[in-house]
Amino acid sequence: MNFATLDLNLLRVLDAVLVEGSTTKAGDRLGLSQSAVSNALNRLRSALGDELFVRRGNRLVPTDYAAGVRDGLREELNRLEALLARGRTFEPGVADGNFKIAASDFMADMLMPRLGDHLARTAPRIRAQLVDLVPQDYVASLERYDADIALIPDTDLPDWINREPLFHSPFSVIGRAGNPSLTEVPNGAEMQMDLFCALGHVLFSPEGKLSAMGDAALARVGRERRVAMTLPVFSGVCRAVSESDLIALVPMQLAHHVAQGFGLKVFAPPFPITPALIIAIWHKRSDQNPMARWMRQQVFDLLKPLDAPA
């Protein structure tokens, strides 16, 4: 390979295909046609003397050579981007790019509408994407470039991950306003323990588990509840409660946000539950990426006002 004559733009194409596993998706990422990406790969194959990818169904799988240069290539492109951006002012009004946020659908209600409005006014060519937060995989998703930031409950993290505390999220109990078991319980009051344990519960659990933080807190006071249903999204939990006589423990901010639209009453739980601290995490390699840094700050500014007393 003659590096002096190599078109360095081809390396951006290689990086995009390594991330996306598809020439079509890589083209969408780069603003190129699928044929342009395929032509670039053919030029790279000739220059590097390697097939680079083999097809497996609808996905392109990297050869050993391509897999071996993946991390180093991305690091060098990040370093080059940061170098060229040094000393330049980021201009959101003309910036063009994608920013992926891994989070539960809690953020579909609490973040994305306001972020969409804010970007439409300040950075209309930046596309914000909310992607599924896969339990136990959010750190790996940052390493794989599947997300630029993840919004998660506080936890231990590897040293190559940066974190920013955002807000404390206490828990509230929600129930259908027409639920006959709740007629005598005023909206906003503390629900009685016996009633809380007697009613069936809808549990938010992407993995389908039958217990969560609320159950651990109940166990500490010697009680337990009856989980009647699990759902992987908060919107489904709220919908199920709104159309049944089941109740649910959900983040307080979400409970008050959706109560009117779903016809729900909101109660305080009858036992102490430590509020979850929601944090933002991202890979340190993007610390100096101008667009990513600007987008992180917009997310921080929109979410930190949600904080409630710990």
Summary of the structure (lengths in Angstrom):
residues: 310
radius of gyration: 23.7
end to end distance: 59.0
largest distance: 80.3
contacts: 911
relative contact order: 0.15
helix: 45%
strand: 23%
